[in-house]
């Protein structure tokens, strides 16, 4: 089985249930590093701050006789608050928020609206609820008793 067999041949995706066709997908990932530089030292110290949030930049479009209706549904979905399900044609299904949105239309290329959207990884609702039940919220950022604040 090749990669072509494992992805949607039409390269469809969706956000909040509104479908679109993907032209290009870029992913940003890696780790967060804090580099400490000290006086009179030539070699810095790099501190690993954990995995950075994944971001997916998708270039996609809606097209057809009803493209304007699909465009409006998509704009509404992208403008809605909170995380939602993103179906990525290469990476699968995940919880994400739309952080940066741009779209364009052209009279010359009538019947199509092209979007460029950055989606950021979001902790799923079930995990977020479980973390809140366990006492993790913003409080996990504060030191507990016995921990130094360094």
GUGUTI-864446 format. One record per residue: residue in three letters; x, y, z of N, C-alpha, C in turn; residue number from 1. Coordinates in pm, 1 decimal, m for minus. Layout:
N
   residuo       n_px       n_py       n_pz      ca_px      ca_py      ca_pz       c_px       c_py       c_pz   num
       ala          X          Y          Z          X          Y          Z          X          Y          Z   NUM
...
***
This chain:
150
   residuo       n_px       n_py       n_pz      ca_px      ca_py      ca_pz       c_px       c_py       c_pz   num
       unk       84.8     m117.3        0.0        0.0        0.0        0.0       89.9      124.4        0.0     1
       unk       65.7      217.1      m91.2      145.8      339.3     m101.0       75.5      453.9      m29.2     2
       unk      144.2      566.3      m18.1       85.5      683.4       47.0      m38.1      730.6      m27.1     3
       unk      m41.4      713.2     m157.2     m158.5      755.0     m235.2     m283.2      675.5     m197.2     4
       unk     m263.2      551.2     m153.6     m375.6      467.8     m111.7     m426.6      506.7       26.9     5
       unk     m342.5      572.2      106.3     m379.8      603.7      243.7     m442.7      741.7      260.5     6
       unk     m440.6      825.0      157.8     m502.2      957.6      169.2     m622.6      966.9       77.1     7
       unk     m705.7     1065.8      101.1     m822.5     1092.0       18.0     m773.1     1135.7     m120.5     8
       unk     m812.3     1066.9     m227.3     m762.0     1102.3     m360.6     m803.7     1241.8     m406.4     9
       unk     m912.2     1294.0     m352.7     m955.2     1429.3     m390.5     m895.9     1535.7     m299.4    10
       unk     m814.8     1492.7     m201.9     m751.6     1582.8     m106.6     m853.2     1677.6      m42.8    11
       unk     m960.4     1619.5        7.7    m1062.5     1696.7       77.4    m1026.6     1709.7      224.6    12
       unk    m1065.4     1820.4      281.7    m1053.0     1842.4      423.6    m1179.5     1909.3      471.5    13
       unk    m1189.3     1932.0      601.7    m1304.5     2004.7      654.9    m1268.3     2066.5      789.0    14
       unk    m1344.7     2169.2      824.7    m1332.8     2232.9      955.3    m1473.9     2264.3     1001.9    15
       unk    m1507.4     2219.8     1122.0    m1643.4     2231.3     1174.7    m1744.8     2171.6     1078.5    16
       unk    m1703.8     2068.6     1004.3    m1793.8     1999.2      913.7    m1809.6     2061.9      776.4    17
       unk    m1745.8     2176.2      751.7    m1754.7     2242.5      621.5    m1637.7     2193.9      536.4    18
       unk    m1668.2     2133.4      421.4    m1564.4     2072.3      337.9    m1497.1     2171.7      244.2    19
       unk    m1372.4     2138.3      207.2    m1294.2     2216.0      111.7    m1194.5     2122.2       44.2    20
       unk    m1127.8     2172.0      m60.1    m1027.4     2095.5     m134.1     m889.7     2157.5     m109.1    21
       unk     m796.3     2074.4      m66.7     m663.7     2123.4      m26.8     m567.1     2122.3     m145.4    22
       unk     m499.0     2235.2     m164.9     m395.5     2245.9     m267.7     m256.8     2222.0     m210.9    23
       unk     m232.6     2274.1      m87.8     m100.3     2265.3      m27.5     m115.1     2261.2      124.0    24
       unk      m25.6     2189.5      187.4      m26.2     2181.7      333.3      116.4     2192.7      385.4    25
       unk      138.4     2285.8      477.2      268.3     2303.4      541.7      249.5     2283.3      691.5    26
       unk      346.7     2221.0      755.8      339.1     2195.0      899.6      459.6     2254.8      969.4    27
       unk      435.4     2316.4     1085.6      541.9     2366.6     1170.9      538.5     2284.7     1299.5    28
       unk      652.8     2231.2     1336.3      661.4     2149.0     1457.1      800.5     2167.2     1517.1    29
       unk      832.3     2088.3     1615.4      964.6     2092.9     1675.9      956.0     2109.8     1826.2    30
       unk     1060.7     2160.3     1882.6     1066.6     2180.4     2027.3     1091.4     2327.9     2056.2    31
       unk     1056.2     2369.0     2176.8     1080.7     2506.0     2222.4     1213.3     2507.2     2296.9    32
       unk     1303.6     2593.9     2255.3     1435.3     2603.3     2318.5     1455.6     2744.7     2370.6    33
       unk     1504.7     2752.2     2491.2     1542.7     2879.2     2550.2     1694.9     2879.6     2557.7    34
       unk     1756.6     2970.4     2482.5     1902.2     2975.3     2476.5     1951.0     3080.2     2575.2    35
       unk     2034.6     3037.1     2669.6     2092.4     3125.0     2771.1     2234.6     3160.3     2727.4    36
       unk     2263.1     3289.0     2720.8     2397.5     3335.1     2687.8     2451.4     3412.4     2807.8    37
       unk     2575.3     3384.2     2842.1     2635.1     3439.3     2962.5     2757.3     3523.4     2927.6    38
       unk     2783.4     3624.8     3009.6     2903.9     3704.7     2987.0     3029.5     3619.4     3005.4    39
       unk     3130.6     3647.1     2926.8     3260.4     3580.7     2932.0     3252.0     3429.3     2907.7    40
       unk     3146.8     3385.3     2839.8     3136.8     3243.7     2801.4     3108.4     3239.0     2651.6    41
       unk     3180.5     3154.5     2582.8     3162.4     3144.9     2438.0     3054.0     3045.4     2397.7    42
       unk     3018.5     2955.6     2487.7     2921.4     2851.8     2453.5     2793.1     2875.8     2533.8    43
       unk     2680.2     2892.1     2465.5     2553.7     2912.3     2536.7     2498.6     2779.8     2590.9    44
       unk     2400.3     2791.1     2676.8     2330.0     2674.2     2728.3     2187.9     2678.1     2672.3    45
       unk     2144.3     2570.1     2608.5     2009.8     2562.2     2552.2     1922.9     2475.0     2642.0    46
       unk     1812.0     2532.5     2688.9     1720.5     2463.0     2779.6     1598.0     2417.6     2701.1    47
       unk     1568.3     2289.8     2709.6     1453.1     2230.8     2640.1     1326.3     2264.0     2717.6    48
       unk     1235.1     2337.8     2655.6     1111.0     2379.0     2721.1      992.6     2291.6     2678.9    49
       unk     1019.6     2181.2     2610.6      911.9     2091.0     2569.3      874.1     2108.6     2423.6    50
       unk      782.4     2024.5     2379.5      738.7     2027.6     2240.4      656.1     2153.0     2213.6    51
       unk      681.0     2216.1     2101.5      600.9     2332.9     2065.5      470.5     2287.7     2003.1    52
       unk      372.6     2373.6     2005.1      242.5     2342.0     1946.4      258.3     2326.6     1795.5    53
       unk      194.6     2227.0     1741.8      199.6     2208.0     1596.6      106.3     2308.3     1529.7    54
       unk      150.2     2355.7     1414.3       67.6     2444.7     1332.7       63.1     2389.7     1191.7    55
       unk      m53.0     2401.9     1130.8      m71.6     2356.2      994.0     m120.3     2474.2      912.4    56
       unk      m47.1     2507.3      807.0      m86.3     2614.9      714.5     m141.8     2546.0      590.3    57
       unk     m271.7     2562.6      567.3     m336.7     2498.1      453.9     m377.8     2602.0      350.9    58
       unk     m351.1     2571.9      224.8     m403.8     2649.1      112.3     m512.2     2561.3       51.9    59
       unk     m636.5     2610.0       54.2     m747.4     2528.8        3.5     m849.2     2617.5      m65.4    60
       unk     m948.0     2554.0     m129.7    m1047.1     2630.6     m204.1    m1183.0     2562.6     m198.3    61
       unk    m1284.7     2643.7     m226.2    m1419.7     2594.0     m252.4    m1452.8     2641.8     m393.1    62
       unk    m1521.5     2558.7     m469.7    m1549.0     2592.6     m608.4    m1682.8     2534.6     m651.2    63
       unk    m1737.5     2590.7     m759.3    m1861.5     2539.0     m815.7    m1968.4     2646.3     m824.1    64
       unk    m2086.1     2606.4     m871.0    m2196.3     2700.8     m887.4    m2242.2     2759.9     m754.4    65
       unk    m2224.1     2685.9     m645.8    m2265.7     2734.8     m513.8    m2144.5     2769.9     m427.3    66
       unk    m2033.3     2805.0     m490.8    m1910.9     2832.0     m414.3    m1932.5     2943.1     m312.1    67
       unk    m2015.9     3043.0     m347.7    m2037.5     3155.0     m256.8    m2107.0     3112.1     m127.9    68
       unk    m2196.0     3015.0     m136.8    m2262.3     2962.4      m17.3    m2163.4     2883.2       67.6    69
       unk    m2078.8     2801.8        2.8    m1975.4     2727.1       73.5    m1874.1     2821.9      137.2    70
       unk    m1838.6     2927.9       64.8    m1744.9     3028.6      116.6    m1800.2     3090.0      244.8    71
       unk    m1928.6     3128.1      241.8    m1989.5     3190.3      359.4    m1995.0     3094.1      478.1    72
       unk    m2024.1     2967.0      453.7    m2025.6     2866.8      560.5    m1885.5     2850.3      619.9    73
       unk    m1787.3     2849.4      532.0    m1649.3     2832.5      576.6    m1601.9     2953.2      656.9    74
       unk    m1633.7     3072.6      612.3    m1596.4     3193.7      686.1    m1661.3     3192.5      824.6    75
       unk    m1786.9     3152.8      830.6    m1857.5     3143.6      958.8    m1790.1     3040.7     1050.5    76
       unk    m1752.3     2927.3      994.1    m1685.5     2822.6     1073.5    m1550.0     2869.7     1123.9    77
       unk    m1474.7     2939.4     1040.5    m1341.8     2987.3     1079.0    m1348.9     3100.9     1180.9    78
       unk    m1457.1     3178.9     1177.5    m1474.4     3290.6     1270.9    m1532.0     3248.4     1405.5    79
       unk    m1588.9     3128.8     1414.1    m1651.4     3083.6     1538.6    m1545.5     3066.3     1647.7    80
       unk    m1581.2     3097.1     1773.1    m1483.6     3083.9     1881.6    m1457.9     2938.1     1919.6    81
       unk    m1341.6     2914.4     1975.7    m1307.8     2783.3     2029.1    m1253.4     2686.5     1927.0    82
       unk    m1208.7     2573.4     1978.9    m1150.9     2468.5     1894.9    m1261.3     2388.3     1827.1    83
       unk    m1224.5     2324.6     1717.4    m1317.7     2239.1     1643.8    m1237.6     2128.8     1575.7    84
       unk    m1308.6     2036.8     1515.5    m1244.1     1925.6     1447.3    m1194.9     1969.6     1309.9    85
       unk    m1065.4     1950.6     1287.8    m1004.1     1974.2     1157.9     m975.4     1838.3     1096.4    86
       unk    m1025.2     1815.9      975.5     m991.9     1694.7      901.6     m887.3     1735.4      798.5    87
       unk     m763.8     1692.6      822.6     m648.1     1725.3      738.6     m627.3     1607.8      643.8    88
       unk     m618.7     1631.3      513.6     m610.5     1519.6      418.9     m485.7     1432.9      433.5    89
       unk     m377.8     1489.4      487.9     m254.7     1412.5      505.3     m235.3     1363.7      648.5    90
       unk     m273.9     1446.2      747.3     m242.8     1418.4      886.9     m357.9     1356.6      965.5    91
       unk     m478.2     1353.4      910.2     m591.5     1293.2      980.0     m676.1     1395.3     1053.9    92
       unk     m746.9     1348.4     1155.7     m841.7     1430.2     1230.3     m779.3     1476.6     1361.2    93
       unk     m801.3     1605.3     1393.9     m743.9     1662.6     1514.8     m828.5     1779.7     1563.0    94
       unk     m805.9     1820.5     1686.2     m871.1     1938.2     1741.8     m779.2     2057.7     1717.2    95
       unk     m834.7     2165.2     1659.9     m751.5     2279.9     1624.3     m832.3     2408.8     1629.0    96
       unk     m758.8     2520.2     1634.6     m818.6     2653.1     1624.2     m760.5     2721.4     1500.9    97
       unk     m843.3     2801.7     1434.1     m798.0     2878.0     1318.2     m740.7     3009.3     1369.4    98
       unk     m609.4     3028.2     1355.9     m544.0     3145.9     1414.0     m519.6     3256.8     1313.8    99
       unk     m508.9     3224.8     1186.6     m481.0     3325.4     1083.8     m555.1     3284.9      957.6   100
       unk     m640.7     3372.9      906.5     m725.8     3339.2      791.8     m715.9     3448.7      686.9   101
       unk     m696.2     3408.9      562.0     m707.9     3502.6      450.4     m774.6     3428.2      335.6   102
       unk     m850.6     3501.3      255.9     m915.2     3439.5      139.7     m924.6     3541.3       28.5   103
       unk     m932.7     3489.5      m94.9     m938.6     3579.0     m210.6    m1028.3     3520.0     m318.3   104
       unk    m1084.8     3610.7     m395.8    m1169.2     3574.3     m509.0    m1127.6     3660.5     m626.7   105
       unk    m1155.6     3613.1     m746.5    m1117.1     3684.7     m867.0    m1229.0     3675.1     m969.9   106
       unk    m1255.9     3784.2    m1037.2    m1356.5     3783.1    m1143.2    m1310.1     3693.5    m1258.0   107
       unk    m1180.4     3696.7    m1287.0    m1125.1     3615.2    m1394.4    m1144.3     3466.1    m1367.2   108
       unk    m1127.2     3425.6    m1239.6    m1143.7     3285.2    m1201.2    m1275.6     3268.9    m1126.7   109
       unk    m1383.7     3313.4    m1185.8    m1514.3     3309.8    m1120.0    m1551.3     3170.7    m1071.3   110
       unk    m1629.2     3165.8     m963.9    m1676.7     3039.0     m911.9    m1579.6     2969.2     m818.4   111
       unk    m1480.4     3042.4     m767.9    m1384.1     2981.4     m676.3    m1338.7     3084.2     m572.3   112
       unk    m1319.4     3037.8     m450.7    m1263.5     3120.3     m343.3    m1147.6     3041.9     m283.7   113
       unk    m1030.4     3105.4     m278.2     m908.7     3041.7     m229.3     m878.4     3093.9      m89.0   114
       unk     m850.9     3003.0        2.4     m820.9     3036.1      141.9     m677.6     2996.8      174.9   115
       unk     m616.4     3072.2      266.5     m492.8     3031.4      332.4     m518.7     3047.7      481.3   116
       unk     m510.2     2936.3      553.2     m545.7     2935.8      694.8     m437.8     2864.4      775.3   117
       unk     m402.3     2924.2      888.5     m313.8     2858.1      983.2     m399.2     2803.2     1096.6   118
       unk     m383.9     2673.9     1121.2     m452.7     2607.3     1231.5     m348.0     2571.2     1336.1   119
       unk     m381.4     2590.1     1462.8     m291.8     2554.3     1572.7     m353.4     2439.3     1651.0   120
       unk     m267.6     2347.6     1691.5     m310.3     2232.8     1769.7     m375.6     2279.4     1898.9   121
       unk     m482.4     2213.5     1936.8     m555.0     2246.7     2059.3     m579.1     2118.5     2136.3   122
       unk     m563.5     2125.6     2266.3     m592.7     2011.0     2351.0     m738.9     1973.9     2333.4   123
       unk     m766.7     1847.0     2309.0     m903.6     1801.3     2288.5     m991.8     1824.8     2409.0   124
       unk    m1121.9     1834.5     2387.4    m1217.0     1863.1     2495.6    m1210.0     1760.4     2607.5   125
       unk    m1202.2     1631.8     2572.5    m1198.4     1528.0     2675.8    m1074.2     1541.2     2762.9   126
       unk     m958.0     1564.9     2698.9     m834.5     1581.4     2775.4     m838.8     1707.1     2860.7   127
       unk     m897.5     1814.5     2806.7     m905.8     1939.6     2880.8     m994.7     1922.0     3004.2   128
       unk    m1109.5     1854.0     2988.2    m1199.0     1829.4     3102.5    m1130.2     1742.4     3207.4   129
       unk    m1060.2     1638.1     3160.9     m991.8     1549.3     3254.6     m882.7     1625.6     3330.3   130
       unk     m808.7     1711.8     3260.3     m704.6     1791.5     3325.5     m765.6     1885.7     3428.2   131
       unk     m881.3     1945.0     3397.2     m946.7     2034.0     3492.6     m994.8     1956.5     3614.8   132
       unk    m1047.6     1835.1     3593.2    m1092.3     1752.3     3706.5     m975.3     1716.4     3797.1   133
       unk     m857.9     1696.4     3738.2     m739.6     1660.5     3816.1     m673.8     1782.4     3880.7   134
       unk     m729.8     1900.2     3857.0     m676.2     2020.7     3919.3     m577.4     2096.1     3833.4   135
       unk     m562.0     2055.2     3707.7     m472.4     2128.4     3618.6     m555.3     2231.7     3544.2   136
       unk     m514.0     2348.4     3542.5     m574.5     2455.3     3465.6     m460.9     2551.1     3445.5   137
       unk     m486.1     2676.4     3465.0     m375.0     2770.5     3461.1     m290.6     2757.3     3587.0   138
       unk     m347.1     2693.8     3691.0     m272.4     2678.8     3815.9     m146.4     2595.9     3798.5   139
       unk     m142.3     2507.5     3700.7      m23.1     2423.7     3685.2      100.1     2506.1     3653.2   140
       unk       80.1     2631.2     3609.1      193.3     2718.1     3580.7      257.3     2771.5     3708.9   141
       unk      177.1     2780.2     3816.4      228.6     2833.2     3942.9      295.9     2722.6     4022.9   142
       unk      404.3     2753.6     4091.8      468.6     2651.4     4174.2      379.9     2613.9     4292.5   143
       unk      384.4     2489.4     4332.2      310.4     2444.3     4450.2      398.9     2460.9     4571.6   144
       unk      342.7     2434.7     4689.7      420.6     2446.9     4813.0      545.2     2359.8     4807.0   145
       unk      653.7     2414.1     4853.1      778.2     2338.1     4856.0      861.8     2355.0     4729.7   146
       unk      802.3     2410.0     4621.3      880.2     2431.3     4499.1      933.2     2573.4     4498.9   147
       unk     1053.4     2589.9     4451.5     1110.3     2723.8     4443.1     1058.9     2792.4     4316.9   148
       unk     1058.7     2924.5     4318.7     1011.6     2999.3     4203.2     1122.1     3034.1     4105.7   149
       unk     1244.7     3004.2     4135.9     1363.3     3027.9     4051.3     1339.2     3134.4     3950.4   150
***
